[in-house]
Amino acid sequence: MRLRREVVSLGLALTALTALAPAVRAQQEPDPLALQIHGFVSQGFLITTENNYLARSKHGSFELTEVGINFTKPLTEDLQVGIQLFARDLGRIGNYDAQLDWFYLDYRWKNWLGFRAGRVKVPFGLYNEINDIDAARPFVLLPQSIYPTRQRDYLLAQTGAELYGYVDLRGAGAIDYRVYAGTIFLDKDDLEKEPAAPYEALDVRIPYVVGARVLWETPLPGLRVGGSAQLVHFELDLMFEQELWTPLQMMGALPADFTGLVEADLPVFLWVGSVEYAVRDLWLAAEYSRWHGDVESTAPLLVPSDDITNERMYAMASYRFLPWLQPGIYYALYFEDIDDRDRRSLRQHDTAVTVRFDVNEHWLIKLEAHYMHGTASLESSLNDNVPQSELEPSWFLFLTKTTAYF
């Protein structure tokens, strides 16, 4: 909590210091090294016909709030720094706790080689970097099969370093690449026990995360294709409830000095292939991904050593008919286990339709509807601890969201 108060104080101080900047700049020529300030405030509402999704949504919920402010400052023509303060409320996630969403020092030596250090956004897929920018997309929710909003804090940024560049291939287009390595720091306050879980996560550590993305901008204007890959290693300390492991201990299946603490290692390898075509007012995109994890633990009877691969994909289309009107549609598919595609608790079909209205250059409104089939994305703890296999297999999700930004 002390860190969060310091973050908020920092944001207020920066805002106060920059309040006089417009008056000063108005009397001068535009300064290429001027401080840039941008921010947003979003408020949404969601309701589902069956099952609670993301929040207590069956009776409607306003727990769909985001607010952020960011500052970027070129120090020289090649050196820049930036920072964003962010808070959100999404069901049990966030609860308006302010955090340093990202921050970086960026040095571009040449167009084909630059360096960033800090808490840097992860270049995974086409749109992971705009997961926090509602104004940059027509949809309220990006396809959850590849960009799950509940896991935003794990996937948005990593603390470490990155090399990047843009290589002009002349007649063959261009290559945009990024390579990174670092770690992800998790707030222990977010590791509260899930009501339906037989254990409490005492600690989750990520010793390292490494990855890369390469996008080829083809000679056909607006068409780009590419791939992303990431390896992230989780270390977990789990404390199991005594009534679960005591019988196993009495049978000799667990050591006599076992206290309920289980240590587990979980390396996860993620990759995604991407294609996008954006020309004039038309936007088409599709991505296919697989995430593979191997689990090893100190107590296989409680946390079995296993490996699992899930499959994720979507196809998306959007067209801006008028400057203020942009509808869109996508179909997303998620299989939690590629070896078991039949159980409804391990799959999720998501058909989404949205309409974006740009009221003016600083204010937008979105209306969105989803038809969901399957329960893989649902949380039992949000649904009175009813198992996923017993929740309603088909249901609708309706969202509306308004965002003001500058």
C-alpha positions as CSV (number, residue, x, y, z in Angstrom):
1,M,0.0,0.0,0.0
2,R,2.9,2.4,0.7
3,L,4.2,1.9,-2.8
4,R,0.8,2.6,-4.3
5,R,0.5,5.8,-2.3
6,E,3.9,6.9,-3.6
7,V,2.8,6.1,-7.1
8,V,-0.3,8.2,-6.7
9,S,1.7,11.0,-5.2
10,L,4.1,10.9,-8.1
11,G,1.3,11.1,-10.6
12,L,-0.2,14.1,-8.8
13,A,3.2,15.8,-8.6
14,L,3.8,15.3,-12.3
15,T,0.4,16.5,-13.2
16,A,0.9,19.7,-11.1
17,L,4.3,20.3,-12.6
18,T,3.0,20.0,-16.2
19,A,-0.2,22.1,-15.7
20,L,1.6,25.3,-16.7
21,A,3.2,23.7,-19.8
22,P,0.4,24.6,-22.3
23,A,0.5,28.3,-21.4
24,V,4.3,28.4,-21.9
25,R,4.3,26.4,-25.1
26,A,1.5,28.6,-26.6
27,Q,3.9,31.5,-26.7
28,Q,6.6,29.5,-28.4
29,E,7.2,27.5,-31.5
30,P,6.4,23.8,-31.3
31,D,9.2,22.1,-29.4
32,P,10.1,18.5,-30.6
33,L,11.5,17.8,-27.2
34,A,8.3,18.9,-25.3
35,L,6.7,16.8,-22.7
36,Q,3.7,14.8,-24.0
37,I,0.8,14.1,-21.7
38,H,-2.0,11.7,-22.6
39,G,-4.7,10.1,-20.5
40,F,-8.0,8.3,-20.5
41,V,-11.0,7.5,-18.3
42,S,-13.3,4.5,-19.2
43,Q,-16.5,3.4,-17.6
44,G,-18.3,0.3,-18.8
45,F,-21.3,-1.9,-17.9
46,L,-21.7,-5.7,-18.6
47,I,-24.5,-8.1,-18.2
48,T,-24.9,-11.8,-19.0
49,T,-28.0,-14.0,-19.6
50,E,-26.4,-17.0,-17.7
51,N,-23.2,-17.4,-15.7
52,N,-21.2,-14.7,-14.1
53,Y,-18.3,-13.6,-16.4
54,L,-15.4,-11.3,-15.4
55,A,-17.7,-9.9,-12.6
56,R,-21.0,-10.6,-10.9
57,S,-22.6,-10.0,-14.3
58,K,-25.9,-11.9,-14.3
59,H,-27.7,-8.9,-12.7
60,G,-25.5,-6.4,-14.4
61,S,-22.2,-4.9,-13.2
62,F,-20.5,-1.5,-13.5
63,E,-17.2,-3.1,-12.4
64,L,-15.6,-2.3,-15.8
65,T,-13.5,0.8,-15.1
66,E,-10.1,2.0,-16.3
67,V,-8.2,5.2,-15.8
68,G,-4.7,6.1,-16.8
69,I,-2.3,9.0,-17.5
70,N,1.0,8.8,-19.2
71,F,4.0,11.1,-19.7
72,T,6.6,10.8,-22.4
73,K,9.6,13.2,-22.7
74,P,12.2,13.2,-25.5
75,L,15.5,14.1,-23.8
76,T,17.4,14.3,-27.1
77,E,16.6,13.4,-30.7
78,D,17.5,9.7,-29.9
79,L,16.7,9.4,-26.2
80,Q,13.2,9.3,-24.7
81,V,11.7,8.4,-21.3
82,G,8.0,7.5,-20.5
83,I,5.8,6.4,-17.7
84,Q,2.1,5.4,-17.3
85,L,0.0,5.3,-14.1
86,F,-3.0,3.0,-14.4
87,A,-5.9,1.7,-12.2
88,R,-8.8,-0.4,-13.0
89,D,-11.7,-2.3,-11.5
90,L,-12.8,-5.6,-13.1
91,G,-14.8,-7.8,-10.8
92,R,-12.3,-9.0,-8.1
93,I,-9.4,-7.6,-10.1
94,G,-7.8,-4.2,-9.6
95,N,-10.1,-2.5,-7.2
96,Y,-8.8,0.9,-8.2
97,D,-5.3,0.2,-6.9
98,A,-2.9,2.6,-8.8
99,Q,0.2,1.1,-10.3
100,L,3.1,1.9,-12.6
101,D,1.7,0.3,-15.7
102,W,4.8,0.8,-17.8
103,F,7.9,2.9,-17.7
104,Y,11.0,3.0,-19.9
105,L,14.2,4.6,-21.2
106,D,14.4,4.4,-25.0
107,Y,17.5,5.0,-27.1
108,R,17.2,4.7,-30.9
109,W,20.7,4.5,-32.4
110,K,19.6,3.8,-35.9
111,N,16.2,2.9,-37.5
112,W,17.3,-0.7,-37.5
113,L,18.6,-0.8,-33.9
114,G,17.2,0.6,-30.7
115,F,17.3,-0.2,-27.0
116,R,14.7,0.0,-24.3
117,A,15.0,-0.7,-20.5
118,G,12.4,-0.6,-17.7
119,R,8.9,-2.1,-17.5
120,V,8.4,-2.5,-21.3
121,K,5.3,-3.6,-23.1
122,V,5.4,-7.2,-24.3
123,P,5.2,-7.5,-28.2
124,F,3.0,-10.6,-28.3
125,G,0.7,-11.0,-31.3
126,L,-0.6,-7.9,-33.1
127,Y,-2.5,-6.1,-30.4
128,N,-1.1,-6.9,-26.9
129,E,0.5,-3.5,-26.8
130,I,-2.9,-1.7,-27.2
131,N,-4.7,-3.8,-24.6
132,D,-4.7,-0.7,-22.4
133,I,-5.7,1.7,-25.2
134,D,-9.5,1.6,-25.6
135,A,-9.4,4.3,-28.3
136,A,-7.1,2.3,-30.5
137,R,-9.6,-0.4,-31.3
138,P,-13.3,-0.8,-32.1
139,F,-13.9,-3.7,-29.6
140,V,-14.6,-3.4,-25.9
141,L,-12.9,-6.8,-25.5
142,L,-10.1,-8.0,-27.8
143,P,-10.5,-11.7,-28.6
144,Q,-10.2,-13.3,-25.2
145,S,-8.7,-16.5,-26.6
146,I,-5.4,-14.7,-27.2
147,Y,-5.7,-11.4,-25.2
148,P,-7.4,-12.5,-21.9
149,T,-8.2,-9.3,-20.0
150,R,-8.1,-11.1,-16.6
151,Q,-4.4,-11.9,-17.3
152,R,-3.5,-8.4,-18.4
153,D,-1.1,-7.8,-15.5
154,Y,0.9,-10.9,-16.5
155,L,0.9,-10.3,-20.2
156,L,1.1,-6.5,-20.8
157,A,4.7,-5.7,-19.8
158,Q,7.9,-7.2,-18.5
159,T,10.7,-5.6,-16.4
160,G,14.0,-5.9,-18.2
161,A,15.4,-4.8,-21.6
162,E,14.6,-5.0,-25.3
163,L,16.3,-4.6,-28.6
164,Y,14.2,-3.4,-31.5
165,G,14.5,-2.1,-35.0
166,Y,12.9,-1.4,-38.4
167,V,14.7,-2.8,-41.4
168,D,13.8,-1.4,-44.8
169,L,13.9,-4.2,-47.4
170,R,13.2,-1.8,-50.3
171,G,11.1,-3.6,-52.9
172,A,10.5,-6.5,-50.5
173,G,8.8,-4.5,-47.8
174,A,10.2,-4.1,-44.3
175,I,10.9,-6.0,-41.1
176,D,9.8,-4.8,-37.7
177,Y,11.5,-6.8,-34.9
178,R,11.6,-6.8,-31.1
179,V,13.6,-9.1,-28.8
180,Y,13.3,-8.9,-25.0
181,A,14.4,-10.5,-21.7
182,G,13.5,-9.8,-18.1
183,T,11.0,-10.8,-15.5
184,I,7.5,-10.0,-14.3
185,F,7.0,-8.9,-10.7
186,L,3.7,-9.9,-9.2
187,D,2.0,-8.1,-6.3
188,K,1.6,-10.5,-3.3
189,D,-1.6,-8.6,-2.4
190,D,-3.1,-10.1,-5.6
191,L,-2.4,-13.7,-4.5
192,E,-5.5,-14.0,-2.3
193,K,-7.0,-17.5,-2.0
194,E,-9.6,-18.5,-4.6
195,P,-12.7,-19.7,-2.8
196,A,-13.0,-22.9,-4.7
197,A,-9.3,-23.8,-4.6
198,P,-8.0,-26.4,-2.1
199,Y,-4.8,-24.4,-1.6
200,E,-3.5,-20.9,-1.1
201,A,-0.8,-19.4,-3.3
202,L,1.7,-18.1,-0.9
203,D,4.1,-16.9,-3.6
204,V,4.4,-16.8,-7.3
205,R,7.8,-15.9,-8.8
206,I,8.8,-15.5,-12.4
207,P,12.6,-15.9,-12.6
208,Y,12.7,-15.0,-16.3
209,V,10.7,-14.2,-19.4
210,V,12.3,-14.1,-22.9
211,G,10.7,-13.6,-26.2
212,A,10.6,-12.0,-29.7
213,R,8.3,-10.8,-32.4
214,V,9.0,-10.4,-36.1
215,L,6.5,-8.7,-38.4
216,W,7.0,-8.5,-42.2
217,E,5.3,-5.5,-43.8
218,T,4.8,-6.9,-47.3
219,P,5.1,-5.0,-50.5
220,L,1.2,-5.0,-50.7
221,P,0.2,-1.9,-48.7
222,G,-1.6,-2.6,-45.5
223,L,-0.7,-6.3,-45.4
224,R,1.7,-7.6,-42.6
225,V,2.4,-11.1,-41.4
226,G,4.5,-12.3,-38.6
227,G,5.1,-14.5,-35.5
228,S,5.7,-14.1,-31.8
229,A,7.2,-16.4,-29.2
230,Q,7.7,-16.2,-25.5
231,L,9.1,-18.5,-22.8
232,V,8.1,-17.6,-19.2
233,H,9.0,-19.6,-16.1
234,F,6.7,-19.7,-13.0
235,E,7.7,-20.9,-9.6
236,L,4.8,-21.4,-7.1
237,D,4.6,-22.0,-3.4
238,L,1.2,-23.5,-2.6
239,M,-0.2,-24.3,0.8
240,F,-2.8,-27.1,0.7
241,E,-5.6,-27.5,3.2
242,Q,-4.8,-30.0,5.9
243,E,-7.9,-32.1,5.5
244,L,-6.8,-32.8,1.9
245,W,-3.3,-34.1,2.6
246,T,-3.6,-35.6,6.1
247,P,-5.2,-38.9,4.9
248,L,-2.5,-39.3,2.3
249,Q,0.2,-38.7,5.0
250,M,-1.5,-41.3,7.3
251,M,-1.3,-43.9,4.4
252,G,2.4,-43.1,3.9
253,A,1.9,-41.5,0.5
254,L,3.4,-38.3,1.8
255,P,6.4,-37.8,4.1
256,A,5.8,-37.7,7.9
257,D,7.2,-34.1,8.0
258,F,5.0,-32.8,5.2
259,T,3.3,-29.5,6.2
260,G,1.1,-28.9,3.3
261,L,3.6,-26.8,1.4
262,V,4.1,-27.8,-2.3
263,E,6.6,-26.2,-4.6
264,A,5.9,-26.3,-8.3
265,D,7.7,-25.3,-11.5
266,L,5.8,-24.3,-14.5
267,P,7.7,-23.2,-17.7
268,V,5.2,-22.0,-20.4
269,F,6.0,-21.6,-24.0
270,L,3.7,-19.4,-26.1
271,W,3.7,-18.7,-29.8
272,V,1.3,-17.0,-32.2
273,G,1.1,-16.5,-35.9
274,S,-0.5,-13.3,-37.2
275,V,-1.8,-11.7,-40.4
276,E,-3.4,-8.3,-40.8
277,Y,-4.7,-6.3,-43.7
278,A,-5.6,-2.7,-43.1
279,V,-6.3,-0.4,-46.0
280,R,-8.3,2.8,-46.0
281,D,-11.3,2.0,-43.7
282,L,-11.1,-1.8,-43.8
283,W,-9.4,-3.8,-41.1
284,L,-9.0,-7.6,-41.3
285,A,-7.0,-9.8,-38.9
286,A,-6.5,-13.4,-37.9
287,E,-4.2,-15.1,-35.4
288,Y,-3.5,-18.7,-34.4
289,S,-1.7,-19.6,-31.2
290,R,-0.7,-22.4,-28.9
291,W,0.4,-22.2,-25.3
292,H,2.3,-25.2,-23.8
293,G,3.1,-25.7,-20.1
294,D,4.9,-28.5,-18.2
295,V,4.2,-28.8,-14.5
296,E,6.6,-30.4,-12.0
297,S,6.0,-30.4,-8.2
298,T,7.4,-31.7,-4.9
299,A,4.1,-33.5,-4.2
300,P,2.8,-35.1,-7.4
301,L,-0.2,-36.6,-5.6
302,L,-1.5,-33.1,-4.9
303,V,0.0,-31.3,-8.0
304,P,0.5,-34.0,-10.7
305,S,3.4,-33.6,-13.0
306,D,1.8,-33.0,-16.3
307,D,2.0,-31.1,-19.6
308,I,-0.8,-29.4,-21.4
309,T,-1.2,-27.6,-24.7
310,N,-4.1,-25.2,-25.3
311,E,-5.1,-23.8,-28.7
312,R,-6.3,-20.3,-29.4
313,M,-7.4,-18.5,-32.5
314,Y,-9.7,-15.8,-33.9
315,A,-10.7,-14.0,-37.2
316,M,-11.7,-10.4,-37.1
317,A,-13.2,-7.8,-39.4
318,S,-14.1,-4.1,-39.0
319,Y,-15.0,-1.3,-41.4
320,R,-15.3,2.5,-40.7
321,F,-18.4,3.5,-42.7
322,L,-18.4,7.1,-41.4
323,P,-15.9,9.1,-39.3
324,W,-18.1,8.5,-36.3
325,L,-19.4,4.9,-37.1
326,Q,-17.3,1.8,-37.0
327,P,-18.9,-1.7,-36.6
328,G,-16.9,-4.9,-36.2
329,I,-17.2,-8.6,-35.8
330,Y,-14.9,-11.5,-34.7
331,Y,-15.1,-15.2,-34.0
332,A,-12.7,-16.6,-31.4
333,L,-12.1,-20.1,-30.3
334,Y,-10.2,-21.5,-27.3
335,F,-9.5,-25.1,-26.4
336,E,-7.8,-25.6,-23.0
337,D,-6.5,-29.0,-23.9
338,I,-5.9,-30.0,-27.6
339,D,-6.3,-33.6,-26.6
340,D,-9.8,-33.0,-25.2
341,R,-11.9,-30.8,-27.4
342,D,-15.3,-32.2,-26.5
343,R,-15.9,-31.2,-22.9
344,R,-17.7,-27.8,-22.6
345,S,-15.6,-26.9,-19.6
346,L,-12.4,-27.1,-21.8
347,R,-13.6,-25.0,-24.7
348,Q,-15.0,-21.6,-25.5
349,H,-16.6,-20.3,-28.7
350,D,-17.0,-16.6,-28.8
351,T,-18.9,-14.7,-31.5
352,A,-18.7,-10.9,-31.0
353,V,-20.4,-8.0,-32.7
354,T,-19.6,-4.4,-31.8
355,V,-20.4,-0.8,-32.9
356,R,-18.1,2.1,-32.1
357,F,-19.4,5.7,-32.1
358,D,-16.9,8.5,-32.1
359,V,-18.8,11.4,-30.6
360,N,-15.9,13.7,-31.1
361,E,-12.1,13.5,-31.2
362,H,-11.9,13.0,-27.4
363,W,-15.0,10.9,-26.6
364,L,-16.3,7.5,-27.8
365,I,-19.0,5.0,-27.0
366,K,-19.1,1.3,-27.8
367,L,-21.9,-1.3,-27.8
368,E,-21.0,-4.9,-27.9
369,A,-22.7,-8.4,-27.8
370,H,-21.1,-11.8,-27.5
371,Y,-22.6,-15.3,-28.0
372,M,-20.7,-17.7,-25.9
373,H,-20.7,-21.5,-26.2
374,G,-18.6,-23.4,-23.7
375,T,-17.5,-22.6,-20.1
376,A,-13.7,-22.7,-20.3
377,S,-13.3,-19.0,-19.6
378,L,-15.6,-19.0,-16.6
379,E,-14.5,-18.9,-12.9
380,S,-16.3,-21.2,-10.5
381,S,-15.5,-18.8,-7.7
382,L,-17.7,-16.2,-9.4
383,N,-20.5,-18.7,-9.8
384,D,-21.1,-19.9,-6.3
385,N,-18.3,-22.5,-6.7
386,V,-20.4,-24.4,-9.2
387,P,-17.9,-26.5,-11.3
388,Q,-17.3,-25.3,-14.9
389,S,-18.8,-28.6,-16.2
390,E,-22.1,-27.8,-14.6
391,L,-22.5,-24.2,-15.7
392,E,-24.8,-23.2,-18.6
393,P,-23.0,-24.1,-21.8
394,S,-24.6,-21.4,-24.0
395,W,-25.1,-17.8,-22.9
396,F,-24.9,-14.1,-24.0
397,L,-22.7,-11.3,-22.9
398,F,-23.6,-7.6,-23.5
399,L,-21.3,-4.7,-22.8
400,T,-21.3,-1.0,-23.2
401,K,-18.3,1.3,-22.6
402,T,-17.6,5.0,-22.9
403,T,-14.1,6.5,-22.9
404,A,-12.8,10.0,-22.8
405,Y,-9.2,10.5,-23.8
406,F,-6.7,13.2,-24.6
